[in-house]
Amino acid sequence: MDAKIIKTITNKVSQKFPEVLNVKPQVKKQPKPENSKGQNTPNFLLLYKTQAKNPKGKSIPRVVRVVVSPHGKIIKMTTSK
């Protein structure tokens, strides 16, 4: 995956989760589901692992998972609690 696309996605993700702004994501290819239609290129999974602070100020680990198309479109974004 292109570094420019990763930078753009990181900027979009950091709007919702500011603690991932300077985090380099782990990038993995995802196989296409068997029932998928359209092109045969796989999606990518970006994992941002960082620390967040709860309202009491305690630091907790956070993982933000972002599924992205090969063209850089965010398909799904989830986070750990």
PLY file of the C-alpha trace (Angstrom):
ply
format ascii 1.0
element vertex 81
property float x
property float y
property float z
element edge 80
property int vertex1
property int vertex2
end_header
0.00 0.00 0.00
1.26 3.46 -0.94
2.66 5.64 1.87
0.69 8.65 0.61
-2.60 6.72 0.93
-1.65 5.57 4.44
-0.89 9.19 5.44
-4.29 10.34 4.11
-6.11 7.55 5.95
-4.21 8.30 9.18
-5.31 11.95 8.95
-8.96 10.87 8.53
-8.75 8.38 11.42
-7.07 10.96 13.68
-10.09 13.26 13.30
-12.10 10.71 15.29
-9.22 9.28 17.36
-6.61 12.06 17.87
-4.17 9.78 19.72
-3.34 7.90 16.46
-2.03 10.97 14.62
1.68 10.13 14.92
1.28 6.34 15.03
2.56 4.23 12.13
-0.07 1.54 11.42
0.59 -2.13 10.90
-0.69 -2.97 7.37
-2.05 -6.40 6.44
-3.78 -7.70 3.31
-7.24 -9.11 3.82
-8.58 -11.85 1.57
-11.75 -11.02 -0.29
-14.87 -12.73 1.09
-16.20 -15.61 -0.99
-19.48 -13.84 -1.71
-17.86 -10.54 -2.75
-18.66 -9.00 -6.10
-16.52 -6.76 -8.25
-12.76 -6.63 -8.51
-10.47 -9.34 -7.22
-8.02 -7.05 -5.41
-7.88 -7.58 -1.64
-8.70 -4.98 0.98
-6.15 -3.83 3.55
-6.37 -3.82 7.33
-4.58 -1.00 9.15
-3.97 -1.50 12.88
-3.16 1.53 15.01
-1.93 0.53 18.49
-1.65 3.35 21.02
-2.55 4.54 24.52
-5.61 6.64 25.39
-6.61 8.32 28.63
-9.95 7.70 30.28
-11.87 10.52 32.01
-10.07 9.78 35.30
-6.68 10.26 33.60
-5.69 6.59 33.61
-3.86 5.38 30.49
-5.49 2.45 28.68
-4.39 0.58 25.55
-6.39 1.27 22.39
-6.38 -0.51 19.05
-8.09 1.12 16.07
-8.81 -1.24 13.16
-9.47 0.29 9.75
-10.47 -1.74 6.67
-9.48 0.11 3.51
-9.98 -0.53 -0.20
-6.87 -0.64 -2.44
-7.77 2.88 -3.61
-7.78 4.32 -0.08
-11.51 4.37 0.69
-12.31 3.60 4.34
-14.78 0.71 4.43
-14.99 0.10 8.16
-13.45 1.54 11.31
-13.66 -0.03 14.79
-11.85 0.42 18.08
-11.24 -1.48 21.27
-12.80 -0.21 24.47
0 1
1 2
2 3
3 4
4 5
5 6
6 7
7 8
8 9
9 10
10 11
11 12
12 13
13 14
14 15
15 16
16 17
17 18
18 19
19 20
20 21
21 22
22 23
23 24
24 25
25 26
26 27
27 28
28 29
29 30
30 31
31 32
32 33
33 34
34 35
35 36
36 37
37 38
38 39
39 40
40 41
41 42
42 43
43 44
44 45
45 46
46 47
47 48
48 49
49 50
50 51
51 52
52 53
53 54
54 55
55 56
56 57
57 58
58 59
59 60
60 61
61 62
62 63
63 64
64 65
65 66
66 67
67 68
68 69
69 70
70 71
71 72
72 73
73 74
74 75
75 76
76 77
77 78
78 79
79 80
